[in-house]
Amino acid sequence: MMDGGLLIHHPWEAPPPRGGATEVAPGILWLRIPLPMVLDHVNVYALDEGDSWTIFDTGFYSEQSVALWEELLAGPLQGRPVSRVILTHHHPDHIGMAGWFMKRFGASLWATRTSWLLARMLIMEVENTPTPQALEFWRAGGMDPAIFEARRTERPYNFSDVCAPIPVGYRRIAAGEVIRAGGREWDVRMGGGHAPDHLTFWARDEALVIAGDQILPGISPNIGVHPAEPEADPLADWFAACDRLAAHAREDHLVLPGHKLPFTGLPLRMRQLRENHDTALERLHEFLREPHTAVDCFPLLFRRKIGADVYGLALAESVAHLNYLLHAGEVGRFRRADDAWLWQMQ
């Protein structure tokens, strides 16, 4: 991928095999944990602490994940325990096994306060049917009536389905501090947009970045609004984070992302991650000359058919773009007879 002579390059053409690991830098192993979803994996990084390991993120909690982790522990992790789990953010594919490591090894958990509180709350809160707030959010988005009726009585997705319980007690990480892991000093820099208080870690003396889902190659992380905070503006947080982190990006940085393949060419990727949403907003400007619902905006934002497996994420991202325009004073909205919001340029 080229831009003005600059290149995004993947030093490894394939991920590590199941049960295996790839050393991406001295004492840093790249592991891959499968996920039963469209994005079918999460990357995990194990940093050598001598007699133990620090791991960044964990994958879902399930019988299959436990079996795979036991295989990894006995294999590339050389039978040494995990002494610390560091979470980049609170999403279940990143925190699912954290409680298991804490119980199995007495591992300490390091995270932002926001991530820890959200993770514990969402794991403990089990919903057997959608909340009234979720139903209202779906109606307001203009959800297809047939999909709405099907989901109205279905058991929603719960964090507890794929996350081990997280006990009380963690070590808070704050923006601007320096932590030591894998024999290196890492500057903690805060992202945002995809998840609140999303952590990224920048090695002080090497061109290494542990990026979680804040900086991904080839795909943009979901920027979504959800029923818990329907008026939120995560896209503004995303733009601010892109600008903030881009100031530190260098061509030689090896970025270790939460999904896909490690890469170099970070300055170009930071521009792309912002421009992807800038161009989506430009398309919406023209489309919203006439009033439309959030669901009506799917073809403009995604340019592919949205199936049931990603419908909720698509609605969340569509509302995020519309909320951004609303907070910027560029669109207004009014209710349709069925309570869906119709959005239109001012």
C-alpha positions as a printed NumPy array, in Angstrom:
array([[  0.   ,   0.   ,   0.   ],
       [  1.679,   3.207,  -1.197],
       [  1.165,   6.9  ,  -0.471],
       [  3.66 ,   9.459,  -1.719],
       [  6.412,   6.836,  -1.678],
       [  5.511,   5.596,   1.818],
       [  4.568,   2.008,   2.417],
       [  2.535,  -0.039,   4.848],
       [  4.469,  -3.275,   5.179],
       [  3.671,  -6.536,   6.971],
       [  6.912,  -8.225,   8.104],
       [  5.052, -11.531,   8.569],
       [  2.768, -12.785,   5.835],
       [  0.832, -15.189,   8.068],
       [ -0.191, -15.375,  11.721],
       [  1.301, -17.893,  14.143],
       [ -0.265, -21.367,  13.871],
       [ -2.697, -22.683,  16.457],
       [ -0.774, -23.462,  19.619],
       [  2.299, -21.662,  18.293],
       [  3.896, -18.24 ,  18.629],
       [  5.913, -15.806,  16.528],
       [  8.672, -13.76 ,  18.148],
       [  8.12 , -10.218,  16.854],
       [ 10.907,  -8.673,  18.95 ],
       [ 13.303, -10.103,  21.537],
       [ 11.188, -11.444,  24.377],
       [  7.827, -10.557,  22.752],
       [  5.68 , -13.39 ,  21.422],
       [  2.666, -12.911,  19.15 ],
       [ -0.14 , -15.417,  19.812],
       [ -3.492, -15.666,  18.055],
       [ -6.74 , -16.74 ,  19.752],
       [ -9.709, -17.775,  17.529],
       [-13.08 , -16.037,  17.877],
       [-16.488, -17.456,  16.83 ],
       [-17.497, -14.348,  14.899],
       [-16.949, -12.502,  11.62 ],
       [-13.636, -11.1  ,  12.865],
       [-12.441, -14.585,  13.699],
       [ -9.383, -13.932,  15.869],
       [ -7.724, -11.641,  18.37 ],
       [ -3.995, -11.069,  18.71 ],
       [ -2.391, -11.491,  22.116],
       [  1.17 , -10.558,  23.045],
       [  3.242, -12.31 ,  25.723],
       [  6.22 , -10.406,  27.141],
       [  9.021, -12.323,  28.826],
       [  9.539, -11.362,  32.485],
       [ 12.182, -14.022,  33.151],
       [ 10.345, -16.441,  35.428],
       [  6.862, -15.487,  34.193],
       [  4.96 , -13.669,  31.442],
       [  2.988, -10.465,  31.062],
       [  0.216, -10.814,  28.495],
       [ -1.601,  -8.03 ,  26.699],
       [ -5.264,  -8.995,  26.138],
       [ -6.657, -12.513,  26.3  ],
       [ -9.431, -13.641,  23.908],
       [-12.873, -14.989,  24.841],
       [-13.401, -17.306,  27.801],
       [-14.651, -20.731,  26.684],
       [-13.713, -24.393,  26.978],
       [-11.92 , -24.113,  23.645],
       [ -9.984, -21.023,  24.76 ],
       [ -8.961, -22.651,  28.048],
       [ -7.707, -25.699,  26.158],
       [ -5.764, -23.534,  23.718],
       [ -4.23 , -21.436,  26.481],
       [ -3.144, -24.576,  28.318],
       [ -1.506, -25.699,  25.066],
       [  0.229, -22.331,  24.683],
       [  1.368, -22.307,  28.296],
       [  2.908, -25.759,  27.955],
       [  4.409, -24.937,  24.548],
       [  5.765, -21.536,  23.504],
       [  5.303, -20.086,  27.028],
       [  7.597, -22.861,  28.313],
       [  5.522, -23.853,  31.329],
       [  6.031, -20.504,  33.043],
       [  3.07 , -18.78 ,  34.72 ],
       [  1.305, -15.593,  33.659],
       [  2.019, -13.066,  36.403],
       [  0.24 , -10.065,  34.902],
       [ -2.567,  -9.341,  32.43 ],
       [ -2.681,  -5.88 ,  30.842],
       [ -5.917,  -4.871,  29.102],
       [ -5.89 ,  -2.419,  26.211],
       [ -9.665,  -1.941,  26.573],
       [-12.8  ,  -3.55 ,  28.004],
       [-14.254,  -5.404,  24.998],
       [-14.906,  -9.122,  25.618],
       [-12.507, -10.477,  22.996],
       [ -9.754,  -8.689,  24.929],
       [-10.822,  -9.314,  28.538],
       [-12.604, -12.669,  28.36 ],
       [ -9.853, -14.818,  29.911],
       [ -8.531, -12.203,  32.353],
       [-10.416, -13.602,  35.35 ],
       [ -9.255, -17.113,  34.473],
       [ -5.594, -16.029,  34.566],
       [ -6.184, -14.294,  37.894],
       [ -7.68 , -17.465,  39.362],
       [ -5.232, -19.881,  37.696],
       [ -1.988, -18.04 ,  38.543],
       [ -2.885, -15.25 ,  40.935],
       [ -2.025, -12.88 ,  38.072],
       [ -2.405,  -9.166,  38.672],
       [ -4.746,  -7.212,  36.405],
       [ -3.652,  -3.845,  34.991],
       [ -6.184,  -1.601,  33.217],
       [ -7.63 ,   1.885,  33.152],
       [-10.254,   2.551,  35.789],
       [-12.88 ,   2.955,  33.053],
       [-12.017,  -0.395,  31.455],
       [-12.014,  -2.231,  34.777],
       [-15.322,  -0.759,  35.926],
       [-17.032,  -1.395,  32.589],
       [-15.681,  -4.938,  32.384],
       [-16.855,  -5.861,  35.886],
       [-20.245,  -4.212,  35.459],
       [-20.967,  -5.772,  32.085],
       [-19.853,  -9.254,  33.161],
       [-22.043,  -9.109,  36.26 ],
       [-25.091,  -7.662,  34.464],
       [-26.978, -10.514,  32.769],
       [-29.977,  -9.675,  30.562],
       [-32.373, -12.393,  29.463],
       [-34.41 , -10.04 ,  27.264],
       [-33.572,  -6.675,  25.667],
       [-33.982,  -3.683,  27.947],
       [-36.583,  -0.992,  27.225],
       [-33.673,   1.314,  26.435],
       [-32.378,  -1.1  ,  23.791],
       [-35.819,  -1.38 ,  22.201],
       [-36.111,   2.404,  22.101],
       [-32.644,   2.708,  20.563],
       [-33.527,   0.202,  17.836],
       [-36.814,   1.956,  17.051],
       [-35.056,   5.323,  16.96 ],
       [-32.513,   3.929,  14.502],
       [-35.194,   2.766,  12.091],
       [-34.509,  -0.945,  12.554],
       [-36.3  ,  -3.15 ,  10.041],
       [-39.629,  -4.221,  11.656],
       [-39.015,  -7.923,  10.995],
       [-35.555,  -7.764,  12.59 ],
       [-36.964,  -5.757,  15.502],
       [-39.685,  -8.347,  16.185],
       [-37.182, -11.187,  16.029],
       [-34.798,  -9.472,  18.448],
       [-37.457,  -8.148,  20.803],
       [-37.827, -11.499,  22.56 ],
       [-34.376, -12.978,  21.957],
       [-31.802, -13.236,  24.712],
       [-29.255, -10.513,  23.987],
       [-25.524, -10.968,  23.852],
       [-24.065, -10.865,  27.367],
       [-20.44 , -10.376,  28.365],
       [-20.896, -13.225,  30.845],
       [-21.388, -15.597,  27.904],
       [-17.737, -15.193,  26.879],
       [-15.961, -13.651,  29.889],
       [-14.755, -15.219,  33.126],
       [-15.736, -13.256,  36.253],
       [-13.211, -10.588,  37.226],
       [-12.571, -10.414,  40.98 ],
       [-12.142,  -7.219,  42.95 ],
       [ -8.644,  -5.768,  42.821],
       [ -6.631,  -4.331,  39.95 ],
       [ -3.78 ,  -1.913,  39.249],
       [ -4.935,   1.277,  37.545],
       [ -3.035,   2.51 ,  34.476],
       [ -3.272,   6.222,  33.682],
       [ -2.328,   8.187,  30.576],
       [  1.184,   9.595,  30.642],
       [  2.736,   7.077,  32.992],
       [  5.593,   4.754,  32.11 ],
       [  5.301,   1.034,  32.802],
       [  7.935,  -1.689,  32.618],
       [  7.155,  -4.924,  30.787],
       [  9.319,  -7.42 ,  28.949],
       [ 12.497,  -5.628,  29.944],
       [ 11.345,  -2.377,  28.326],
       [  9.944,   0.976,  29.395],
       [  6.617,   1.793,  27.71 ],
       [  4.949,   5.194,  27.469],
       [  1.199,   4.928,  28.025],
       [ -0.821,   6.96 ,  25.523],
       [ -4.597,   7.105,  25.493],
       [ -6.708,   6.428,  22.449],
       [-10.473,   6.721,  22.218],
       [-13.509,   6.365,  19.988],
       [-13.556,   2.588,  19.653],
       [-13.598,   2.172,  23.431],
       [-13.328,   4.731,  26.219],
       [ -9.832,   5.118,  27.662],
       [ -8.31 ,   2.709,  25.146],
       [ -4.629,   2.183,  26.02 ],
       [ -1.698,   2.099,  23.629],
       [  1.903,   1.377,  24.669],
       [  4.974,   2.892,  22.987],
       [  8.412,   1.449,  23.759],
       [ 10.848,   4.19 ,  24.813],
       [ 14.008,   2.741,  23.326],
       [ 12.639,   0.695,  20.413],
       [ 10.26 ,   1.333,  17.53 ],
       [  7.45 ,  -0.807,  18.999],
       [  3.778,  -0.004,  19.637],
       [  1.224,  -2.307,  21.289],
       [ -1.943,  -0.836,  19.832],
       [ -4.93 ,  -3.044,  20.704],
       [ -7.854,  -2.074,  18.464],
       [ -6.96 ,   1.613,  18.353],
       [ -4.666,   1.171,  15.344],
       [ -5.539,  -1.694,  12.994],
       [ -4.247,  -2.426,   9.488],
       [ -6.672,  -2.889,   6.627],
       [ -9.845,  -2.351,   8.657],
       [-11.199,   0.421,  10.831],
       [-12.357,  -0.481,  14.336],
       [-16.054,  -0.087,  15.032],
       [-16.935,   3.409,  16.267],
       [-20.348,   2.937,  17.801],
       [-23.127,   4.487,  19.872],
       [-25.082,   2.105,  22.108],
       [-28.306,   2.181,  24.153],
       [-26.451,   2.911,  27.403],
       [-25.38 ,   6.342,  26.062],
       [-27.507,   7.153,  22.998],
       [-26.37 ,  10.795,  22.719],
       [-22.631,   9.965,  22.811],
       [-20.173,  11.324,  20.238],
       [-17.437,   8.67 ,  19.977],
       [-16.418,   9.809,  16.499],
       [-15.221,  13.118,  17.946],
       [-13.19 ,  11.086,  20.455],
       [-11.811,   9.032,  17.55 ],
       [-10.678,  12.065,  15.575],
       [ -9.045,  13.572,  18.662],
       [ -7.223,  10.297,  19.406],
       [ -6.008,   9.95 ,  15.813],
       [ -4.57 ,  13.458,  15.885],
       [ -3.021,  12.92 ,  19.314],
       [ -1.345,   9.61 ,  18.46 ],
       [ -0.293,  10.618,  14.951],
       [  2.093,  13.146,  16.503],
       [  4.179,  10.228,  17.83 ],
       [  4.06 ,   7.993,  14.734],
       [  7.256,   7.055,  12.903],
       [  7.832,   5.083,   9.718],
       [  9.937,   2.477,  11.506],
       [  7.425,   1.746,  14.271],
       [  6.419,  -1.91 ,  14.325],
       [  2.756,  -1.83 ,  15.315],
       [  1.362,  -4.856,  17.16 ],
       [ -2.419,  -4.629,  16.586],
       [ -5.315,  -6.435,  18.241],
       [ -6.403,  -7.938,  14.919],
       [ -4.848,  -8.67 ,  11.515],
       [ -1.051,  -8.591,  10.997],
       [  1.703,  -6.482,  12.593],
       [  2.864,  -3.696,  10.299],
       [  5.13 ,  -0.721,   9.702],
       [  4.166,   2.549,   8.032],
       [  2.322,   4.062,  10.979],
       [  2.151,   7.722,   9.8  ],
       [  0.264,   6.668,   6.665],
       [ -2.04 ,   4.372,   8.621],
       [ -2.914,   7.125,  11.09 ],
       [ -3.958,   9.373,   8.188],
       [ -6.02 ,   6.587,   6.645],
       [ -7.83 ,   5.833,   9.903],
       [ -9.011,   9.419,  10.13 ],
       [ -9.715,   9.881,   6.423],
       [-11.9  ,   6.762,   6.338],
       [-14.453,   8.533,   8.523],
       [-13.951,  11.955,   6.958],
       [-14.974,  10.547,   3.58 ],
       [-17.951,   8.733,   5.135],
       [-19.163,  12.04 ,   6.562],
       [-18.78 ,  13.671,   3.146],
       [-21.034,  11.005,   1.617],
       [-23.607,  11.586,   4.342],
       [-23.625,  15.342,   3.647],
       [-25.048,  14.718,   0.186],
       [-27.363,  11.876,   1.218],
       [-28.932,  13.836,   4.068],
       [-30.172,  16.613,   1.861],
       [-33.332,  14.529,   2.233],
       [-34.401,  13.05 ,   5.608],
       [-33.239,   9.491,   6.347],
       [-32.979,   7.083,   9.267],
       [-29.743,   5.645,  10.615],
       [-30.516,   2.325,   8.915],
       [-31.094,   4.133,   5.601],
       [-27.472,   5.304,   5.843],
       [-25.994,   1.778,   5.795],
       [-25.238,   1.713,   2.033],
       [-23.508,   5.103,   2.241],
       [-21.318,   4.093,   5.162],
       [-20.496,   0.455,   4.458],
       [-20.987,  -0.121,   0.733],
       [-21.801,  -3.779,   1.303],
       [-24.807,  -5.796,   2.361],
       [-25.305,  -5.742,   6.132],
       [-26.385,  -9.15 ,   7.404],
       [-27.86 , -10.125,  10.751],
       [-24.416, -10.968,  12.167],
       [-23.207,  -7.362,  11.981],
       [-26.516,  -5.465,  11.943],
       [-26.163,  -4.217,  15.525],
       [-22.6  ,  -2.991,  14.982],
       [-23.649,  -1.282,  11.742],
       [-26.501,   0.53 ,  13.498],
       [-24.153,   1.616,  16.296],
       [-21.656,   3.021,  13.793],
       [-24.321,   4.743,  11.703],
       [-25.682,   6.528,  14.773],
       [-22.13 ,   7.526,  15.731],
       [-21.669,   9.353,  12.423],
       [-25.067,  11.022,  12.708],
       [-24.455,  12.061,  16.31 ],
       [-21.158,  13.609,  15.24 ],
       [-22.961,  15.738,  12.651],
       [-25.669,  16.583,  15.195],
       [-23.171,  17.74 ,  17.834],
       [-21.361,  19.761,  15.148],
       [-24.636,  21.524,  14.308],
       [-24.63 ,  20.216,  10.73 ],
       [-27.804,  18.099,  10.901],
       [-31.119,  18.213,  12.674],
       [-33.496,  15.367,  13.443],
       [-37.201,  14.819,  13.963],
       [-39.367,  11.848,  14.844],
       [-41.204,   9.783,  12.265],
       [-44.618,   8.358,  13.181],
       [-42.981,   5.069,  14.239],
       [-40.571,   6.925,  16.585],
       [-37.566,   6.574,  14.271],
       [-35.329,   9.621,  14.05 ],
       [-35.139,  11.212,  10.603],
       [-31.88 ,  13.077,  10.098],
       [-31.419,  15.955,   7.63 ],
       [-28.774,  18.563,   6.858],
       [-29.5  ,  21.974,   8.369]])
